């Protein structure tokens, strides 16, 4: 079967293409631009990748090797539902679907049990931690990781494996396409407001997802927040369990919470001794864009909502305290549309920072009817607005960061965007030999 992936260089689609290739499917695809990850896919045998998503390119590939299935991300159809590739596949009557339907095919064909990590925040870290634990146990495992690590590829199919670990995103209700063997809910608070118009709609989607799961691990706080009535096969964890902070040595309260959910889930599935899982988890090496050091003293983190910011701050403050440094934050919100719903949630999320430099929001899939909220306005919603000031990417901000590093401070950039984001800018402006 020939599978064509549109946007094959993306963090979700690329690893899935790699899994498809390893699982025995013929794979090709396209992307808007070349990248190091596309070069990586080529080195792993996926050579039918075209840069530029044109009708002519996909037609040529189809003529050479007929495409059986066209797989695309939600972003492709949202951006342009009549894009040339989509139009060509409709005309040729080629099967088209988002990633979820194709993943379900792999699960069925390879007889894999799905371990699905879902939640508004913490799911990427929890997914990586779960893969880490399975690998430490020597358990054959297939998985799709949404971030780079030094211990696992972003996508892998292992012949003979029983389980597939996957981050199940609620965006566009994608997670409702699955019926997991085991689901993990890492934390829930209303998000993706363009999809879920009300908080109740968001909660209902998570309840439906849990009802489709054979087993679920989640926190008591989220169990109560979702108003779950029937506790069938739900392993509810108490986040005030003193063992979490006494047995786990990972930095950051939120990291330790994610780690505990992973441990409890893997322990239920494998029946492995708890002590061994805890020991392995304390050696967890981390993942990219989660307090990742770009150059000495300068870190990048994917935090872009109040809950994610609090999680990143819990790690950063422990690191700053250990090294007796002041903590400086540079923050870039992800999308303007989110900000209209988050205004009153920021409050104390930057507490502990000596200074916050707030840059304009990273814009993507915006609502043209909404005005873009400025850093000046967003800052007024902090409990203590005096700790923050507006900033812009450029020479002045670069100088501010260098001055703070020179004074021995710890600087953490928090940004959720992809190409062209604050994270991208920092990596270009603050290059260090040996750091990619």
C-alpha positions as CSV (number, residue, x, y, z in Angstrom):
1,X,0.0,0.0,0.0
2,X,1.4,3.4,-1.0
3,X,0.8,6.2,1.6
4,X,1.4,9.8,0.7
5,X,1.9,12.2,3.6
6,X,1.2,15.9,3.1
7,X,3.3,18.1,5.4
8,X,5.8,15.2,5.9
9,X,8.3,17.4,7.6
10,X,5.9,18.2,10.5
11,X,6.5,17.0,14.1
12,X,3.5,14.7,14.0
13,X,3.4,13.7,10.3
14,X,7.1,13.0,9.8
15,X,7.5,10.4,12.6
16,X,4.3,8.7,11.4
17,X,5.8,8.5,7.9
18,X,8.8,6.8,9.4
19,X,6.6,4.4,11.3
20,X,4.7,3.5,8.1
21,X,8.0,2.8,6.3
22,X,9.2,0.6,9.1
23,X,5.8,-1.2,9.1
24,X,6.2,-2.2,5.5
25,X,4.2,0.5,3.6
26,X,5.4,2.4,0.6
27,X,5.8,6.0,1.6
28,X,6.1,9.4,-0.2
29,X,5.1,12.9,0.7
30,X,5.5,16.7,0.4
31,X,6.2,19.8,2.4
32,X,6.3,23.5,1.8
33,X,10.0,23.7,2.6
34,X,13.0,21.6,3.0
35,X,14.4,20.9,6.5
36,X,16.9,18.9,8.5
37,X,14.1,16.5,9.4
38,X,13.2,15.8,5.8
39,X,16.8,15.0,5.2
40,X,16.7,12.7,8.1
41,X,13.7,10.9,6.6
42,X,15.5,10.6,3.3
43,X,18.4,9.0,5.0
44,X,16.0,6.4,6.5
45,X,14.7,5.3,3.1
46,X,11.9,7.8,2.4
47,X,13.1,9.3,-0.8
48,X,9.9,10.2,-2.5
49,X,9.6,13.6,-0.9
50,X,8.8,16.7,-3.0
51,X,9.3,20.3,-1.8
52,X,6.4,22.4,-2.9
53,X,2.9,21.1,-2.6
54,X,1.7,21.3,-6.2
55,X,-0.7,19.4,-8.3
56,X,2.1,18.6,-10.8
57,X,4.3,17.0,-8.2
58,X,1.7,14.7,-6.6
59,X,0.4,13.8,-10.1
60,X,3.9,12.7,-11.1
61,X,4.3,10.6,-8.0
62,X,0.9,9.0,-8.5
63,X,1.7,8.2,-12.2
64,X,4.9,6.4,-11.1
65,X,3.4,4.6,-8.2
66,X,-0.4,4.9,-7.6
67,X,-1.2,6.5,-4.3
68,X,-3.6,4.4,-2.1
69,X,-4.0,6.7,0.8
70,X,-3.4,10.5,1.3
71,X,-2.7,11.4,4.9
72,X,-2.8,15.0,6.1
73,X,-2.8,17.0,9.3
74,X,-5.7,19.2,10.5
75,X,-3.6,22.3,9.7
76,X,-3.6,21.4,6.0
77,X,-7.4,21.4,5.6
78,X,-7.9,24.3,7.9
79,X,-5.4,26.5,6.0
80,X,-6.9,25.7,2.6
81,X,-9.6,23.0,2.1
82,X,-9.1,23.3,-1.6
83,X,-5.4,23.0,-1.8
84,X,-3.9,21.5,-5.0
85,X,-3.1,18.2,-3.4
86,X,-6.5,17.8,-1.8
87,X,-8.2,18.7,-5.0
88,X,-6.1,16.2,-7.0
89,X,-6.9,13.4,-4.6
90,X,-10.6,14.1,-4.7
91,X,-10.6,14.0,-8.5
92,X,-8.6,10.8,-8.5
93,X,-10.9,9.3,-5.8
94,X,-7.8,8.5,-3.6
95,X,-8.7,7.7,0.0
96,X,-8.0,10.8,2.2
97,X,-7.9,11.1,6.0
98,X,-6.2,12.8,8.9
99,X,-3.5,10.9,10.8
100,X,-5.8,9.3,13.3
101,X,-7.5,7.0,10.8
102,X,-4.2,5.8,9.4
103,X,-2.8,5.2,12.9
104,X,-5.9,3.1,13.6
105,X,-5.1,1.0,10.5
106,X,-1.5,0.4,11.8
107,X,-3.0,-0.6,15.2
108,X,-5.3,-3.1,13.6
109,X,-2.8,-4.5,11.1
110,X,0.0,-4.9,13.6
111,X,-2.3,-5.9,16.5
112,X,-1.0,-3.2,18.8
113,X,-2.6,-2.0,22.0
114,X,-2.8,1.8,22.2
115,X,-1.4,3.6,25.2
116,X,-2.8,7.1,24.6
117,X,-1.5,10.2,26.5
118,X,-4.0,13.0,26.5
119,X,-4.5,16.3,28.3
120,X,-4.3,20.0,27.9
121,X,-0.8,20.2,29.4
122,X,2.0,17.8,30.3
123,X,1.1,15.2,27.6
124,X,4.4,15.5,25.6
125,X,6.6,15.1,28.7
126,X,4.4,12.3,29.9
127,X,4.6,10.5,26.5
128,X,8.4,10.8,26.5
129,X,8.6,9.5,30.1
130,X,6.4,6.5,29.3
131,X,8.5,5.6,26.3
132,X,11.7,6.0,28.5
133,X,10.3,3.6,31.1
134,X,9.3,0.9,28.6
135,X,12.8,1.1,27.0
136,X,14.4,0.8,30.4
137,X,12.4,-2.4,31.0
138,X,13.5,-3.8,27.6
139,X,9.9,-4.1,26.6
140,X,9.5,-4.1,22.7
141,X,7.6,-0.9,21.9
142,X,6.3,1.1,19.0
143,X,5.7,4.8,19.6
144,X,5.3,8.2,18.1
145,X,7.1,11.0,20.1
146,X,6.1,14.6,19.5
147,X,9.6,16.0,20.6
148,X,13.2,15.1,20.1
149,X,15.1,13.1,22.7
150,X,18.5,11.6,23.0
151,X,17.1,8.1,23.9
152,X,14.5,7.4,21.2
153,X,13.7,8.4,17.6
154,X,10.6,10.5,17.1
155,X,8.8,7.6,15.4
156,X,9.4,3.9,15.6
157,X,7.7,0.6,14.7
158,X,9.1,-2.5,16.5
159,X,8.1,-5.8,15.0
160,X,6.7,-8.1,17.6
161,X,5.8,-5.2,20.0
162,X,2.5,-5.3,21.8
163,X,2.0,-1.6,22.6
164,X,2.0,1.7,20.8
165,X,2.5,4.8,22.9
166,X,1.0,8.0,21.3
167,X,0.2,11.5,22.3
168,X,-3.5,11.9,21.6
169,X,-4.2,15.5,20.9
170,X,-7.6,16.9,21.5
171,X,-7.3,19.6,18.8
172,X,-10.0,19.2,16.2
173,X,-11.3,16.4,18.4
174,X,-8.7,14.0,17.0
175,X,-8.4,11.9,20.1
176,X,-12.0,10.8,19.8
177,X,-11.0,8.6,16.8
178,X,-9.3,6.2,19.2
179,X,-10.3,3.5,21.6
180,X,-7.2,3.1,23.8
181,X,-6.2,0.1,25.8
182,X,-4.9,2.5,28.4
183,X,-5.3,6.3,28.5
184,X,-3.4,8.8,30.6
185,X,-4.9,12.2,31.4
186,X,-2.0,14.5,32.3
187,X,-4.0,17.6,33.2
188,X,-7.2,19.3,31.8
189,X,-8.1,23.0,31.4
190,X,-10.1,24.6,28.7
191,X,-8.1,25.2,25.4
192,X,-8.6,25.2,21.6
193,X,-11.4,27.6,22.0
194,X,-12.0,27.8,18.2
195,X,-12.9,24.1,18.3
196,X,-14.6,23.9,21.7
197,X,-16.8,26.9,22.1
198,X,-17.6,26.4,25.7
199,X,-15.8,24.9,28.7
200,X,-18.5,22.3,29.0
201,X,-18.0,21.2,25.4
202,X,-14.3,20.6,26.2
203,X,-15.0,18.7,29.3
204,X,-17.6,16.5,27.5
205,X,-15.0,15.6,24.8
206,X,-12.6,14.4,27.5
207,X,-15.3,12.4,29.2
208,X,-16.1,10.7,25.9
209,X,-12.5,9.9,25.3
210,X,-12.2,8.3,28.7
211,X,-15.4,6.3,28.1
212,X,-13.8,4.9,25.0
213,X,-10.7,3.8,27.0
214,X,-10.4,0.3,28.6
215,X,-8.3,1.8,31.4
216,X,-7.4,5.3,32.5
217,X,-4.9,6.9,34.9
218,X,-5.6,10.5,35.9
219,X,-5.4,13.0,38.8
220,X,-8.2,13.4,41.4
221,X,-8.3,17.1,40.4
222,X,-9.1,16.3,36.8
223,X,-11.5,13.6,37.7
224,X,-13.5,16.2,39.7
225,X,-13.1,18.9,37.1
226,X,-14.6,16.6,34.4
227,X,-17.5,15.6,36.6
228,X,-17.0,11.9,35.9
229,X,-19.9,9.9,37.4
230,X,-18.9,6.2,36.8
231,X,-15.3,5.4,37.9
232,X,-15.1,2.2,35.8
233,X,-11.4,1.2,35.3
234,X,-10.1,4.6,36.3
235,X,-7.1,4.7,38.5
236,X,-7.4,8.1,40.2
237,X,-4.1,9.5,41.7
238,X,-3.8,12.0,44.5
239,X,-1.4,14.8,43.6
240,X,-0.7,15.4,47.3
241,X,0.7,11.9,47.8
242,X,3.9,12.6,49.7
243,X,5.7,9.8,47.9
244,X,5.8,11.9,44.7
245,X,8.2,14.5,46.1
246,X,10.0,12.2,48.5
247,X,10.8,9.4,45.9
248,X,11.3,11.4,42.7
249,X,14.3,13.6,42.3
250,X,13.4,15.2,39.0
251,X,13.5,19.0,39.0
252,X,10.1,20.7,39.0
253,X,6.9,19.8,40.7
254,X,5.1,19.5,37.4
255,X,7.8,17.2,36.0
256,X,7.4,15.0,39.1
257,X,3.6,14.8,38.6
258,X,4.0,13.8,34.9
259,X,6.6,11.2,36.0
260,X,4.2,9.8,38.6
261,X,1.4,9.3,36.1
262,X,3.9,7.5,33.8
263,X,5.1,5.3,36.6
264,X,1.6,4.3,37.7
265,X,0.5,3.5,34.2
266,X,3.6,1.4,33.2
267,X,3.4,-0.4,36.6
268,X,-0.3,-1.3,35.9
269,X,0.5,-2.5,32.4
270,X,3.7,-4.4,33.1
271,X,3.4,-5.3,36.8
272,X,7.0,-4.2,37.2
273,X,8.2,-3.4,40.7
274,X,7.5,0.2,41.7
275,X,11.0,0.8,43.1
276,X,12.7,-0.1,39.8
277,X,10.4,2.2,37.8
278,X,11.1,5.1,40.2
279,X,14.8,4.5,40.0
280,X,14.6,4.5,36.1
281,X,12.5,7.7,36.1
282,X,15.0,9.6,38.2
283,X,17.5,9.0,35.4
284,X,15.1,10.5,32.8
285,X,17.3,12.6,30.5
286,X,14.6,15.1,29.3
287,X,13.5,16.2,25.9
288,X,13.9,19.1,23.5
289,X,12.3,22.4,24.2
290,X,11.6,21.4,27.8
291,X,14.1,23.6,29.7
292,X,16.6,22.9,27.0
293,X,19.9,24.8,27.3
294,X,20.8,26.7,24.1
295,X,24.0,28.2,25.5
296,X,25.2,28.3,29.1
297,X,22.5,30.0,31.1
298,X,20.0,30.4,28.3
299,X,17.1,28.0,28.1
300,X,14.1,27.4,25.8
301,X,10.8,25.9,26.9
302,X,7.6,25.2,25.0
303,X,5.4,26.8,27.8
304,X,2.7,28.9,26.2
305,X,-0.4,28.7,28.4
306,X,-0.7,29.6,32.1
307,X,-0.7,26.0,33.1
308,X,2.4,25.2,31.0
309,X,4.1,28.4,32.2
310,X,3.5,27.3,35.8
311,X,5.0,23.9,35.0
312,X,8.1,25.5,33.4
313,X,8.4,27.9,36.3
314,X,8.4,25.1,38.8
315,X,11.5,23.6,37.1
316,X,13.2,27.0,36.4
317,X,12.8,28.2,40.0
318,X,14.3,25.0,41.4
319,X,17.2,25.3,39.0
320,X,17.7,29.0,39.8
321,X,17.5,28.4,43.5
322,X,20.1,25.6,43.3
323,X,22.5,27.8,41.4
324,X,21.6,31.0,43.4
325,X,20.7,32.9,40.3
326,X,18.0,35.4,39.4
327,X,15.4,34.1,36.9
328,X,14.7,36.2,33.8
329,X,11.9,35.2,31.5
330,X,11.3,36.1,27.9
331,X,7.7,35.1,26.9
332,X,6.0,34.8,23.5
333,X,2.3,33.8,23.6
334,X,1.2,31.3,21.0
335,X,-1.6,32.7,18.9
336,X,-3.7,35.8,19.6
337,X,-7.0,34.0,19.6
338,X,-6.0,32.0,22.8
339,X,-5.2,35.3,24.6
340,X,-8.8,36.5,24.5
341,X,-9.7,33.5,26.6
342,X,-6.7,33.5,28.9
343,X,-6.5,37.1,30.0
344,X,-7.5,36.4,33.6
345,X,-5.6,33.2,33.9
346,X,-2.1,34.7,33.8
347,X,-2.2,36.3,37.2
348,X,0.6,34.8,39.3
349,X,2.0,32.3,36.7
350,X,5.3,34.2,36.5
351,X,5.7,34.6,40.3
352,X,9.3,34.1,41.3
353,X,10.8,35.7,38.1
354,X,12.9,38.8,38.7
355,X,11.8,40.2,35.3
356,X,9.6,39.1,32.4
357,X,10.1,40.5,28.8
358,X,6.8,40.0,27.0
359,X,7.1,39.9,23.2
360,X,4.1,40.0,20.7
361,X,2.1,36.8,20.2
362,X,3.1,34.3,17.5
363,X,0.3,34.4,15.1
364,X,-1.2,31.3,13.4
365,X,-4.7,30.4,12.3
366,X,-6.1,33.6,13.7
367,X,-9.7,34.9,13.8
368,X,-9.7,38.0,11.6
369,X,-12.6,39.4,13.6
370,X,-10.5,39.6,16.8
371,X,-8.1,42.5,17.4
372,X,-4.6,41.5,18.2
373,X,-3.9,42.0,21.9
374,X,-0.6,43.8,22.6
375,X,2.0,42.8,25.3
376,X,1.2,46.1,27.1
377,X,-2.5,45.0,27.5
378,X,-1.7,41.4,28.4
379,X,0.8,42.5,31.1
380,X,-1.9,44.4,32.9
381,X,-3.6,41.0,33.7
382,X,-0.7,39.9,35.9
383,X,-1.1,40.1,39.6
384,X,2.0,42.2,39.7
385,X,2.4,43.9,36.3
386,X,5.6,45.7,37.5
387,X,7.7,42.5,37.0
388,X,7.0,42.6,33.2
389,X,7.7,45.0,30.3
390,X,6.9,44.8,26.6
391,X,9.8,43.8,24.3
392,X,10.4,43.0,20.6
393,X,12.7,40.5,19.0
394,X,15.8,42.4,17.7
395,X,19.1,43.9,18.7
396,X,17.7,45.5,21.9
397,X,16.3,42.2,23.2
398,X,19.5,40.4,22.2
399,X,21.5,42.9,24.2
400,X,19.2,42.5,27.2
401,X,19.6,38.7,27.2
402,X,23.4,39.0,26.8
403,X,23.6,41.5,29.7
404,X,21.6,39.3,32.0
405,X,23.7,36.2,31.1
406,X,26.8,38.3,31.7
407,X,25.5,39.2,35.1
408,X,25.2,35.6,36.0
409,X,21.4,35.4,35.7
410,X,19.4,32.5,34.3
411,X,17.3,33.4,31.2
412,X,14.4,31.2,30.1
413,X,12.5,31.8,26.9
414,X,9.0,30.5,26.8
415,X,7.4,30.1,23.4
416,X,5.1,27.6,21.7
417,X,5.4,28.5,18.0
418,X,7.3,26.6,15.3
419,X,9.1,28.2,12.4
420,X,9.8,31.9,12.9
421,X,9.1,31.7,16.6
422,X,11.0,33.2,19.5
423,X,12.7,29.8,19.9
424,X,13.8,29.9,16.3
425,X,15.2,33.4,16.7
426,X,17.1,32.5,19.8
427,X,18.8,29.5,18.2
428,X,19.9,31.7,15.3
429,X,21.1,34.6,17.4
430,X,22.7,32.6,20.2
431,X,24.6,29.9,18.4
432,X,27.1,27.8,20.3
433,X,29.6,25.3,18.9
434,X,28.3,21.8,19.3
435,X,24.8,22.8,20.1
436,X,22.2,22.3,17.4
